[in-house]
Amino acid sequence: MVFCIKIQKRNFLIMWVCNFLVAASATMVLPFISLYINSFGEFSHDYVQRWAGFIFGITFLVAFIVSPLWGRIGDKYGFKPILIITSSGIAVSIFFMGLVDSVIGLFLLRMLMGVVTGFIPTSVAFISKQTRQEDAGKILGTLQMGNVSGSLFGPLIGGLMADAFGFQYTFLITSTTIFIASLVVFIGIRESKQLASGVSKKVYSRKEVLSYILNRRMLIMVMIISLIIQVGNFSIQPLLALYVSGLTKAGSIAFLSGLAFSATGFGNLLLTRQWGKLGDQIGYEKVLMILLVLASILIVPQALVTDLSQLVILRFLYGMAIGGMLPCVTAYIRTEAPLNMQGEVLGYNQSFRFLGNVVGPALGGIVAGFAGISSVFYITGALFLLAFGLLWKNLKYDHEKVQGHYKI
Protein backbone atom coordinates (compact mmCIF):
# COMPACT_ATOMS: atom_id res chain seq x y z
CA MET A 1 0.00 0.00 0.00
CA VAL A 2 2.80 2.41 0.96
CA PHE A 3 4.62 1.49 -2.28
CA CYS A 4 1.51 2.32 -4.33
CA ILE A 5 1.16 5.69 -2.59
CA LYS A 6 4.81 6.51 -3.37
CA ILE A 7 4.25 5.65 -7.05
CA GLN A 8 1.13 7.85 -7.16
CA LYS A 9 3.00 10.77 -5.60
CA ARG A 10 5.86 10.36 -8.09
CA ASN A 11 3.41 10.15 -10.99
CA PHE A 12 1.68 13.31 -9.77
CA LEU A 13 4.94 15.26 -9.44
CA ILE A 14 6.07 14.23 -12.93
CA MET A 15 2.69 15.17 -14.42
CA TRP A 16 2.74 18.57 -12.69
CA VAL A 17 6.16 19.43 -14.13
CA CYS A 18 5.28 18.11 -17.60
CA ASN A 19 1.96 19.98 -17.61
CA PHE A 20 3.90 23.16 -16.87
CA LEU A 21 6.30 22.53 -19.76
CA VAL A 22 3.61 21.60 -22.29
CA ALA A 23 1.33 24.52 -21.36
CA ALA A 24 4.30 26.90 -21.54
CA SER A 25 5.28 25.57 -24.99
CA ALA A 26 1.74 26.06 -26.29
CA THR A 27 1.73 29.76 -25.31
CA MET A 28 5.43 30.57 -25.80
CA VAL A 29 4.91 31.62 -29.42
CA LEU A 30 2.28 34.27 -28.57
CA PRO A 31 4.60 37.26 -27.97
CA PHE A 32 6.38 37.04 -31.33
CA ILE A 33 4.15 35.15 -33.75
CA SER A 34 3.56 38.26 -35.88
CA LEU A 35 7.26 39.11 -35.86
CA TYR A 36 8.16 35.54 -36.85
CA ILE A 37 5.77 35.69 -39.81
CA ASN A 38 7.37 38.99 -40.84
CA SER A 39 10.77 37.31 -40.93
CA PHE A 40 9.60 35.09 -43.82
CA GLY A 41 9.36 38.01 -46.27
CA GLU A 42 7.87 41.40 -47.03
CA PHE A 43 4.17 41.26 -46.15
CA SER A 44 1.47 43.86 -45.55
CA HIS A 45 0.33 44.59 -42.01
CA ASP A 46 -3.14 43.15 -42.73
CA TYR A 47 -1.64 39.96 -44.15
CA VAL A 48 0.54 39.42 -41.07
CA GLN A 49 -2.29 40.04 -38.61
CA ARG A 50 -4.69 37.82 -40.51
CA TRP A 51 -2.27 34.90 -40.70
CA ALA A 52 -1.18 35.39 -37.08
CA GLY A 53 -4.82 34.81 -36.12
CA PHE A 54 -5.11 31.76 -38.36
CA ILE A 55 -1.86 30.24 -37.09
CA PHE A 56 -2.79 30.84 -33.46
CA GLY A 57 -6.34 29.52 -33.79
CA ILE A 58 -5.75 26.42 -35.93
CA THR A 59 -4.04 24.56 -33.07
CA PHE A 60 -7.07 24.91 -30.83
CA LEU A 61 -9.55 24.20 -33.62
CA VAL A 62 -7.87 20.88 -34.53
CA ALA A 63 -7.44 20.00 -30.84
CA PHE A 64 -11.19 20.60 -30.38
CA ILE A 65 -11.84 17.77 -32.86
CA VAL A 66 -9.09 15.37 -31.76
CA SER A 67 -9.17 15.56 -27.93
CA PRO A 68 -11.93 12.96 -27.37
CA LEU A 69 -10.04 10.52 -29.60
CA TRP A 70 -6.94 10.64 -27.39
CA GLY A 71 -9.13 10.13 -24.32
CA ARG A 72 -10.81 7.13 -25.93
CA ILE A 73 -7.48 5.53 -26.87
CA GLY A 74 -6.21 6.14 -23.32
CA ASP A 75 -9.27 4.45 -21.80
CA LYS A 76 -8.71 1.41 -24.02
CA TYR A 77 -4.92 1.00 -24.10
CA GLY A 78 -3.62 2.98 -21.12
CA PHE A 79 -2.62 6.60 -20.67
CA LYS A 80 1.17 6.31 -20.55
CA PRO A 81 1.55 5.54 -24.29
CA ILE A 82 -0.67 8.52 -25.15
CA LEU A 83 1.37 10.80 -22.88
CA ILE A 84 4.57 9.73 -24.66
CA ILE A 85 3.08 10.04 -28.17
CA THR A 86 1.54 13.47 -27.60
CA SER A 87 4.55 14.99 -25.83
CA SER A 88 6.91 13.64 -28.50
CA GLY A 89 4.57 14.94 -31.21
CA ILE A 90 4.54 18.40 -29.65
CA ALA A 91 8.36 18.36 -29.45
CA VAL A 92 8.67 17.38 -33.14
CA SER A 93 6.19 20.00 -34.36
CA ILE A 94 7.89 22.77 -32.36
CA PHE A 95 11.32 21.66 -33.58
CA PHE A 96 10.31 22.02 -37.23
CA MET A 97 8.66 25.39 -36.51
CA GLY A 98 12.19 26.63 -35.92
CA LEU A 99 13.27 25.38 -39.37
CA VAL A 100 10.26 26.40 -41.46
CA ASP A 101 10.62 29.33 -43.87
CA SER A 102 7.04 29.97 -45.03
CA VAL A 103 3.72 31.05 -43.56
CA ILE A 104 1.93 27.97 -44.92
CA GLY A 105 4.60 25.71 -43.43
CA LEU A 106 4.15 27.31 -40.00
CA PHE A 107 0.36 26.99 -40.34
CA LEU A 108 0.62 23.27 -41.14
CA LEU A 109 2.96 22.65 -38.21
CA ARG A 110 0.60 24.44 -35.83
CA MET A 111 -2.13 22.22 -37.24
CA LEU A 112 0.01 19.16 -36.47
CA MET A 113 0.52 20.49 -32.97
CA GLY A 114 -3.27 20.60 -32.58
CA VAL A 115 -3.46 16.91 -33.51
CA VAL A 116 -1.07 15.93 -30.70
CA THR A 117 -2.36 18.44 -28.13
CA GLY A 118 -3.86 15.70 -25.99
CA PHE A 119 -1.19 15.62 -23.32
CA ILE A 120 -2.88 17.77 -20.68
CA PRO A 121 -6.37 16.16 -20.75
CA THR A 122 -4.71 12.72 -20.83
CA SER A 123 -2.57 13.60 -17.80
CA VAL A 124 -5.69 14.82 -15.96
CA ALA A 125 -7.51 11.55 -16.74
CA PHE A 126 -4.43 9.56 -15.69
CA ILE A 127 -4.10 11.29 -12.30
CA SER A 128 -7.89 11.28 -11.82
CA LYS A 129 -8.02 7.49 -12.01
CA GLN A 130 -5.40 7.24 -9.25
CA THR A 131 -7.13 9.77 -6.98
CA ARG A 132 -9.63 9.00 -4.24
CA GLN A 133 -12.99 10.55 -4.98
CA GLU A 134 -13.03 12.52 -1.72
CA ASP A 135 -9.70 14.19 -2.62
CA ALA A 136 -10.36 14.74 -6.34
CA GLY A 137 -10.92 18.51 -6.16
CA LYS A 138 -7.78 19.19 -4.13
CA ILE A 139 -5.50 16.93 -6.20
CA LEU A 140 -6.83 18.02 -9.59
CA GLY A 141 -6.74 21.65 -8.47
CA THR A 142 -3.06 21.27 -7.64
CA LEU A 143 -2.43 19.61 -11.01
CA GLN A 144 -4.26 22.49 -12.70
CA MET A 145 -1.73 24.84 -11.12
CA GLY A 146 0.97 23.29 -13.33
CA ASN A 147 -1.09 24.05 -16.44
CA VAL A 148 -1.91 27.57 -15.26
CA SER A 149 1.72 28.27 -14.32
CA GLY A 150 2.89 27.18 -17.76
CA SER A 151 0.28 29.32 -19.52
CA LEU A 152 1.22 32.24 -17.28
CA PHE A 153 4.97 32.12 -17.73
CA GLY A 154 5.05 30.71 -21.28
CA PRO A 155 4.62 34.05 -23.09
CA LEU A 156 7.13 35.71 -20.76
CA ILE A 157 9.74 32.97 -21.24
CA GLY A 158 9.11 32.91 -24.99
CA GLY A 159 9.58 36.65 -25.31
CA LEU A 160 12.78 36.63 -23.26
CA MET A 161 14.22 33.69 -25.23
CA ALA A 162 13.34 35.28 -28.58
CA ASP A 163 15.17 38.48 -27.55
CA ALA A 164 18.18 36.54 -26.27
CA PHE A 165 18.55 33.75 -28.86
CA GLY A 166 16.32 34.63 -31.81
CA PHE A 167 13.14 33.00 -33.05
CA GLN A 168 14.61 29.79 -34.45
CA TYR A 169 16.67 28.90 -31.39
CA THR A 170 13.66 29.58 -29.17
CA PHE A 171 11.73 26.86 -30.99
CA LEU A 172 14.68 24.47 -30.88
CA ILE A 173 15.29 24.98 -27.15
CA THR A 174 11.58 24.56 -26.42
CA SER A 175 11.33 21.35 -28.44
CA THR A 176 14.36 19.91 -26.63
CA THR A 177 12.75 20.67 -23.27
CA ILE A 178 9.50 18.94 -24.28
CA PHE A 179 11.42 15.94 -25.60
CA ILE A 180 13.20 15.64 -22.23
CA ALA A 181 9.79 15.75 -20.55
CA SER A 182 8.69 12.91 -22.84
CA LEU A 183 11.71 10.86 -21.74
CA VAL A 184 10.89 11.57 -18.10
CA VAL A 185 7.35 10.24 -18.66
CA PHE A 186 8.74 7.16 -20.41
CA ILE A 187 11.21 6.39 -17.62
CA GLY A 188 9.45 7.68 -14.52
CA ILE A 189 5.72 7.04 -14.93
CA ARG A 190 4.27 3.79 -13.61
CA GLU A 191 0.78 2.87 -14.82
CA SER A 192 -1.00 -0.09 -13.25
CA LYS A 193 -2.91 -2.23 -15.73
CA GLN A 194 -5.07 -3.69 -13.00
CA LEU A 195 -8.52 -2.29 -12.41
CA ALA A 196 -9.85 -1.72 -8.94
CA SER A 197 -11.96 -4.45 -7.38
CA GLY A 198 -15.55 -4.29 -8.54
CA VAL A 199 -14.83 -2.01 -11.50
CA SER A 200 -16.26 -3.22 -14.79
CA LYS A 201 -13.79 -4.09 -17.57
CA LYS A 202 -16.36 -3.10 -20.20
CA VAL A 203 -15.03 -1.11 -23.15
CA TYR A 204 -17.59 1.53 -24.12
CA SER A 205 -18.24 2.39 -27.75
CA ARG A 206 -18.18 6.01 -28.85
CA LYS A 207 -21.97 5.88 -29.25
CA GLU A 208 -22.38 4.63 -25.68
CA VAL A 209 -20.14 7.39 -24.31
CA LEU A 210 -22.05 10.09 -26.22
CA SER A 211 -25.36 8.59 -25.08
CA TYR A 212 -24.12 8.59 -21.48
CA ILE A 213 -23.17 12.28 -21.71
CA LEU A 214 -26.34 13.38 -23.50
CA ASN A 215 -28.54 11.64 -20.93
CA ARG A 216 -26.99 13.62 -18.07
CA ARG A 217 -27.95 17.26 -18.14
CA MET A 218 -25.49 18.28 -15.44
CA LEU A 219 -22.60 16.66 -17.28
CA ILE A 220 -23.40 18.68 -20.39
CA MET A 221 -23.83 21.78 -18.27
CA VAL A 222 -20.38 21.61 -16.69
CA MET A 223 -18.84 21.17 -20.16
CA ILE A 224 -20.67 24.31 -21.33
CA ILE A 225 -19.24 26.08 -18.29
CA SER A 226 -15.76 24.99 -19.42
CA LEU A 227 -16.44 26.66 -22.77
CA ILE A 228 -17.71 29.85 -21.10
CA ILE A 229 -14.63 30.03 -18.88
CA GLN A 230 -12.33 29.94 -21.91
CA VAL A 231 -14.49 32.41 -23.84
CA GLY A 232 -14.28 34.75 -20.86
CA ASN A 233 -10.49 34.40 -20.64
CA PHE A 234 -9.76 34.74 -24.35
CA SER A 235 -12.40 37.32 -25.36
CA ILE A 236 -10.38 40.17 -23.88
CA GLN A 237 -6.87 38.78 -24.30
CA PRO A 238 -6.18 40.05 -27.86
CA LEU A 239 -7.64 43.44 -26.92
CA LEU A 240 -5.94 43.91 -23.57
CA ALA A 241 -2.96 45.85 -24.94
CA LEU A 242 -5.28 48.34 -26.64
CA TYR A 243 -7.35 48.68 -23.47
CA VAL A 244 -4.25 49.23 -21.34
CA SER A 245 -2.95 51.86 -23.77
CA GLY A 246 -6.07 53.90 -23.08
CA LEU A 247 -5.46 53.77 -19.32
CA THR A 248 -1.83 54.90 -19.20
CA LYS A 249 0.54 57.24 -21.00
CA ALA A 250 3.56 55.07 -20.24
CA GLY A 251 5.61 53.86 -23.20
CA SER A 252 6.01 50.19 -22.19
CA ILE A 253 2.52 49.10 -23.25
CA ALA A 254 3.54 45.52 -24.05
CA PHE A 255 5.01 45.00 -20.57
CA LEU A 256 2.05 46.66 -18.83
CA SER A 257 -0.54 44.67 -20.79
CA GLY A 258 1.42 41.52 -19.92
CA LEU A 259 1.29 42.57 -16.28
CA ALA A 260 -2.49 43.01 -16.46
CA PHE A 261 -2.89 39.62 -18.11
CA SER A 262 -0.50 37.88 -15.71
CA ALA A 263 -2.38 39.29 -12.71
CA THR A 264 -5.24 36.92 -13.58
CA GLY A 265 -2.85 33.98 -13.62
CA PHE A 266 -1.33 34.88 -10.24
CA GLY A 267 -4.80 35.15 -8.70
CA ASN A 268 -5.60 31.81 -10.29
CA LEU A 269 -2.55 30.17 -8.72
CA LEU A 270 -3.34 31.53 -5.27
CA LEU A 271 -6.69 29.82 -4.70
CA THR A 272 -7.05 27.03 -7.30
CA ARG A 273 -6.17 24.26 -4.82
CA GLN A 274 -8.33 25.78 -2.06
CA TRP A 275 -11.43 25.98 -4.27
CA GLY A 276 -10.94 22.34 -5.26
CA LYS A 277 -10.62 21.36 -1.61
CA LEU A 278 -13.82 23.25 -0.77
CA GLY A 279 -15.55 21.37 -3.60
CA ASP A 280 -14.50 18.09 -1.99
CA GLN A 281 -16.23 19.21 1.21
CA ILE A 282 -19.48 20.88 0.09
CA GLY A 283 -19.97 19.73 -3.51
CA TYR A 284 -18.42 20.84 -6.79
CA GLU A 285 -21.70 22.17 -8.20
CA LYS A 286 -22.14 24.53 -5.24
CA VAL A 287 -18.59 25.88 -5.57
CA LEU A 288 -19.12 26.39 -9.31
CA MET A 289 -22.24 28.46 -8.63
CA ILE A 290 -20.36 30.62 -6.11
CA LEU A 291 -17.46 31.16 -8.51
CA LEU A 292 -19.67 32.03 -11.49
CA VAL A 293 -21.34 34.79 -9.49
CA LEU A 294 -18.00 36.07 -8.16
CA ALA A 295 -16.47 36.07 -11.66
CA SER A 296 -19.41 38.06 -13.02
CA ILE A 297 -19.19 40.57 -10.17
CA LEU A 298 -15.44 41.02 -10.61
CA ILE A 299 -15.24 41.28 -14.41
CA VAL A 300 -17.92 43.93 -14.98
CA PRO A 301 -16.11 46.71 -13.02
CA GLN A 302 -13.08 46.20 -15.30
CA ALA A 303 -15.07 48.08 -17.94
CA LEU A 304 -15.30 51.10 -15.63
CA VAL A 305 -11.70 51.50 -14.45
CA THR A 306 -9.93 54.80 -14.96
CA ASP A 307 -6.44 53.72 -13.93
CA LEU A 308 -4.18 50.77 -14.78
CA SER A 309 -3.66 49.84 -11.13
CA GLN A 310 -7.42 49.41 -10.73
CA LEU A 311 -7.49 47.04 -13.70
CA VAL A 312 -4.57 44.97 -12.37
CA ILE A 313 -6.23 44.58 -8.95
CA LEU A 314 -9.54 43.56 -10.48
CA ARG A 315 -7.82 41.12 -12.86
CA PHE A 316 -6.05 39.58 -9.86
CA LEU A 317 -9.31 39.17 -7.92
CA TYR A 318 -11.04 37.85 -11.04
CA GLY A 319 -8.28 35.25 -11.40
CA MET A 320 -8.86 34.11 -7.82
CA ALA A 321 -12.50 33.42 -8.67
CA ILE A 322 -12.06 31.81 -12.06
CA GLY A 323 -9.16 29.60 -10.96
CA GLY A 324 -11.37 27.16 -9.07
CA MET A 325 -13.83 26.49 -11.89
CA LEU A 326 -11.88 24.04 -14.04
CA PRO A 327 -10.70 21.80 -11.14
CA CYS A 328 -14.30 21.60 -9.91
CA VAL A 329 -15.53 20.76 -13.41
CA THR A 330 -12.89 18.03 -13.75
CA ALA A 331 -13.59 16.64 -10.27
CA TYR A 332 -17.32 16.58 -11.02
CA ILE A 333 -16.69 14.56 -14.19
CA ARG A 334 -14.47 12.27 -12.08
CA THR A 335 -17.46 11.51 -9.84
CA GLU A 336 -20.04 11.18 -12.65
CA ALA A 337 -18.27 9.21 -15.40
CA PRO A 338 -17.40 5.50 -15.07
CA LEU A 339 -13.65 4.89 -14.81
CA ASN A 340 -13.51 3.12 -18.18
CA MET A 341 -14.81 6.15 -20.07
CA GLN A 342 -13.34 9.00 -18.01
CA GLY A 343 -10.54 9.69 -20.49
CA GLU A 344 -12.95 10.14 -23.38
CA VAL A 345 -15.42 12.21 -21.33
CA LEU A 346 -12.60 14.47 -20.16
CA GLY A 347 -11.51 14.66 -23.80
CA TYR A 348 -14.94 16.03 -24.75
CA ASN A 349 -14.68 18.53 -21.91
CA GLN A 350 -11.27 19.59 -23.22
CA SER A 351 -12.84 20.00 -26.67
CA PHE A 352 -15.30 22.48 -25.21
CA ARG A 353 -12.37 24.37 -23.70
CA PHE A 354 -10.49 24.46 -27.01
CA LEU A 355 -13.66 25.67 -28.73
CA GLY A 356 -13.77 28.50 -26.18
CA ASN A 357 -10.19 29.38 -27.12
CA VAL A 358 -11.38 29.89 -30.71
CA VAL A 359 -14.76 31.52 -29.99
CA GLY A 360 -13.44 33.90 -27.31
CA PRO A 361 -11.15 36.08 -29.46
CA ALA A 362 -13.70 36.11 -32.30
CA LEU A 363 -16.51 37.18 -29.97
CA GLY A 364 -14.33 39.81 -28.30
CA GLY A 365 -13.30 41.27 -31.65
CA ILE A 366 -16.87 41.42 -32.96
CA VAL A 367 -18.29 42.97 -29.78
CA ALA A 368 -15.43 45.50 -29.50
CA GLY A 369 -15.88 46.45 -33.16
CA PHE A 370 -19.54 47.29 -32.64
CA ALA A 371 -19.62 48.69 -29.11
CA GLY A 372 -16.05 49.26 -27.89
CA ILE A 373 -13.64 47.22 -25.78
CA SER A 374 -15.43 48.02 -22.50
CA SER A 375 -18.52 46.21 -23.73
CA VAL A 376 -16.56 42.93 -23.89
CA PHE A 377 -16.39 42.90 -20.08
CA TYR A 378 -20.17 43.37 -19.84
CA ILE A 379 -20.87 40.56 -22.29
CA THR A 380 -18.50 38.21 -20.45
CA GLY A 381 -20.15 39.04 -17.12
CA ALA A 382 -23.54 38.29 -18.66
CA LEU A 383 -22.25 34.93 -19.91
CA PHE A 384 -21.15 33.97 -16.40
CA LEU A 385 -24.55 34.92 -15.01
CA LEU A 386 -26.23 32.90 -17.76
CA ALA A 387 -24.08 29.89 -16.81
CA PHE A 388 -25.06 30.37 -13.16
CA GLY A 389 -28.75 30.41 -14.12
CA LEU A 390 -28.44 27.28 -16.22
CA LEU A 391 -26.51 25.47 -13.49
CA TRP A 392 -29.03 26.47 -10.83
CA LYS A 393 -31.93 25.34 -13.04
CA ASN A 394 -30.29 21.97 -13.71
CA LEU A 395 -29.53 21.40 -10.03
CA LYS A 396 -33.15 22.21 -9.19
CA TYR A 397 -34.34 19.82 -11.90
CA ASP A 398 -32.12 17.00 -10.60
CA HIS A 399 -33.31 17.64 -7.02
CA GLU A 400 -36.99 17.53 -8.03
CA LYS A 401 -36.34 14.38 -10.10
CA VAL A 402 -34.78 12.64 -7.08
CA GLN A 403 -37.64 13.72 -4.82
CA GLY A 404 -40.19 12.43 -7.34
CA HIS A 405 -38.35 9.11 -7.53
CA TYR A 406 -38.51 8.62 -3.75
CA LYS A 407 -42.22 9.55 -3.62
CA ILE A 408 -42.93 6.78 -6.11
N, C-alpha and C positions, 0 to 999 in steps of 0.2 A: 504493500500500500504506500509506504514512504517512498519507495523507488518510483512508483507511478506519479506521485505528487511532484517529485524532483524533475521528472521528464516533462510534465505539464508546465512547470515553471520555466524550464529551459525553452520549451517550445514557444511559450508566451513571450519571453524576452527576445528571442530571435525574430518572432513575427512583428514585435513592436519596432525593432530597429529596421527591419526590411520594409515595413509599411512607411516609415519615415523616409527612407531612401527612394522608394518607388513614387510616393506622393510628391516628393521634392523634384524628382526627375520629370514628372508630368507637368509641373508648373514652372520649371527652371527656364524654359524658352520664352516665357511671357514678356520679360522686360525688353528683349531685343529681336523679337520675331520680325518686326517691320524693318529693322536695320539689316538683319540677315538677308531678307528678300532683296533689299536694295543693293547688297553686295554682289548679286548675280548679274546685274546690268543696269542700264539707264531706263528707269520706269517712271511713269507719272505718279503723282501722289495718290490719286484715286485708285490706280491699279494696285499699288502697294497695300493700301488700306483694305481694299476689297479682298485681295488674296490672303492678307494676314488674318482676316475674319474666317475665310474658308479653311485655311490651314489649321487655325486654332479649333474650329468647331467640328471638323471632320473626325477627329479622334473620338470625341464624345458621342457623335452620331453613330459611328460604327460600333462603339462600345455598348451603346444603348441596345443594339440588335444582338450582339454576341454574348453579353454577360450571362443570360440564363443558360446558354449552351455550356459555358465553363462550369457553372454550378451543377448542371445535370451530369456532366462527365465526372466531376468530383464526387458526387453522391454514388456513382456507379463503380468507379475505379479507385477512389481514394484521392485525397486532396494534395498530398505531397507531389505527385507527378505534375499536377496542374500548376502548382506554385513554381516548380522548376521550369516548366515550359513557358509560362507567361513572363517570369522574370528574365529568362534568357532571351525571349522574343523582344522584350522592351529594350534590353541591352543592345541587341543586334540592330534594331530599328534606329536607336539613338546614335549608335556608332556610324551608320551610313548617312545619317543626317549631317554629320560633320564632313562627309566626303562629297555630298551631292552638290551640283553646280547649276541647278535649274529650279524654278518655282514648282513645276509639275512634279519633279522628282521629290521635292520636299513634301508636297501634298500627298503623294503616294506613300511615302514613308510614315507620315503622320496617320494615314489611313491604316497602314500595317500596325502601327502602335495601338490603334483602337481595337484591332482584332485581338491583340494579346493583353489588353488592359483588363484582365480578370484576376490579377494578383490580389488586390485588396479585398474584394468580396469573397474570394476563395479563402483568404487568411482568416476573415471574420467567421466564415462557416466552419473552418477547421478548429479555431479556438472555441467557438460556440459549442461544438459537439463534446469538447472536453470539460466544459464548465457546468457546475451544478446550477440548476435552475434558479435557486434562491440567491445566487451570486452573479447572475448573468449581467444585470445592469452595471454593477461595479466593474467587473472584469472587461466587458465590452466597451464601457466608457473609457477605461484606461487604455485599451487598444486603440480606440478612436483618437486618443491624444497623439499617438504616433503619426496617424494620417494627417491630423490637423497641423501638427508641428512641421511636417514635411511641406504641406501646402503653404504654410506661413513663411517658412524660411527659404523655400525653393526659389521664388523670384529674386529674393535678396542675394542668395548664393550665386544664382545664375548671372545676375547683373555684375556682381563683383568679379566672377571668373571671366566673363566676357571682356571686361575692362583690363584684367590682368594678363589673360592668355590669348584673347581673340575668340571669335565665334567657333571655329573648327575645333580647337583644343578643348573648349568647354564641352562640346558634345562628346569628344573622345574620353575625357576624364570622367564625365557622367556615366557613359556606357561601361567603362571599366569598373566603376563603383557598383553599378547594378549587377554586373557579372559576378563580382566578388560576393554580393548578397545572395545570388543564385547558388554559388558554391557553398555558402554557409548553410542555406536551406538543405542542400543535397547531403551535406556531411552531418549537420547538427540536428535536423528535425527527425523525431521518431513518431511514426503514425501507427497506432495499433489497428490491426485488421479485424479484431474481435469486436463484435457488437455487445452492448450491455445486455445483461440477463433480462429476458422478457421483451426485448425489442425485436420487432418483426424484421425479417431479412428481405421483405418484398421490395422489388424494384418497380417504382412507379413510372408509368408511361407519361409522356409530355401531356397528353390529353387528360390523364388523371390528375396531374399536378395543377393544370389550368382549371379543371373542374373544382378541385379542392379550394383554390384561391377564390374563384368566382362565387362559390357558395358561402363564403365568409365575408360579410360586409365590412367587419372591422379590419380584416387583413387587407382588403382593398383600400380602406380608408387610410391606414398608416402608410401605405405605399404612395398614395396621393400626397400625404403630408411630406414624405421624402422629396417629392417633386417640388412642392411649394417652398420647402426650405432652400433648395438649390436655386429656384427662380428668384427668391428673395435675396440670396447672396450674390448672384451673378447679374441681376437686373441693373444694379448700380455700379458694379465693378468697372465696366469700360468707360463710365461717365464720371468716375470719382475725381480724376485729375482735373477735368473741366469744372466740376463743382468746387473743388478746393481752390482753384485759381480765382474764383469769384469771391472767396472768403479771405484771401490774403494778398498782400502786395509783394511778398517775398519772392525771390528769384528761383529758389530750389523747389519748383512745383512737383517734380517727379518724386523727390525725397519725401515731401510733405504729404502727397497723396498716398505714397507707400506707407507712411506712418499712420494715416487715417484708416487704411485698409488693414494693416497689421494689428491695429488696436482691437479689431473684432476677433482676430485669431488669439490674441493674448487673453481676452475675456473668455473665449471659448476654452482655452487650456485650463483656466483657473477653476472652473466649476464642472467640467464635463464628467469627471469621475463621481463627484458628489451628487449630481442629478441622477446618474445611473444608480447609485446606491439608494437614493430616496425612492426611485422606481421599484427597486427590490422590496422595499418596506411597505409602500402604500399602493403600488400598482402603477404600471407604466402608462396606462391610459390617462390616469389622473395627473401625472407629472406632465404629460404631453399637453393636456388642456391648460395647465398653469403656464407652461412655457410659451404656448401660442398667444395667450393673452399678454404676457410680459413682452414678447417680441413685438407685438402690434403696438403696445404702449410706448416702447422705446424707439421704434423706427420712425414713427410719425413726426416727433419733434425734430428729427434731423433735417426735415424740410424747412424748419423755421429758424435755424441757427444763424447767428450773425457774425460768429467768430470761429476760427479753426479749432481752438481749444474746446469749444462747446461740442463740435462735431466729433472730435477724438474721444471725449468722455462718453458721449452717447453711443458711439460705435463700440467702445469697450464694454459698456453695460449691455448693449444689444448682443454682443458676442457671448456674454455670460449666460444670457437667456437661451440663445439659439444652440449653444454647445451641447445641451443635454438632450436635444430632440432625437438626433440620429442614434445614439446609444439606446435610448428608450424604444425607438422603432425596432432596432435590431433585436433587442432583448424580448420584445413582444412577439416578434416572429419566432424567436427561439422557443417560446412557450406554446405557440399555436401550431407550428408546422411539425409533422412527424420527422424524426431524425433522418430517415432515409430520403427525404425530399428537401431538407433544409437548405442545402447548397443551391438547388435550383430556385427555390422561393426567394432566398437572399439575392440570387442573380437577377430575378425580376425586380426586386426592390432597388438594386443597383441600377437597373435599366431606367427606372423612373428618375433616379438621381441624375444620370447622364442626360436624360431628356431635359431635365431642369437646367442643366449646364448650357444646353443649346437654346432653349426657350427664353431663359432669363435675359441674356444680352439682347436678343431680338425684341422682346417685350419692352425692355428699358429704352432701347433706341427709338422704338415707335412712339411710346408714351412721351418721352422727352422731346421728340420732334414736333408733336402736336401741342403739348401743354407745358413744356419746360422740365428741367431736371428735377426740380422740387416735387413735381407731381409723381415721380417714380416712387418716392418714399410713401406717399399716400396710397398708391395702388398696392404696394407691397404690404402695408399695414392692413388694408382691406382683405387681401388674400389670406393673411394669418387669421383674421377674424372669421372669414368664411370657413377656413379649415377647422377652427374651434367649433363653429356652429354645426358643421357636418359630423365632427367627432362626438359632440354632445348628443346629437340626434341619434347617432348609431349606438352609443352606449345606452341611451334611454330605450331604444328599440330592443336591444339585447336583453336588458333588464326586464322589460315587459314580457318578452318571449319566454324567459326563464320562469317568471311568475305564473304565466299562463300554463306552462308545462306542469308545474307543481299542483296547480288547481285541478288539472285533469287527473 
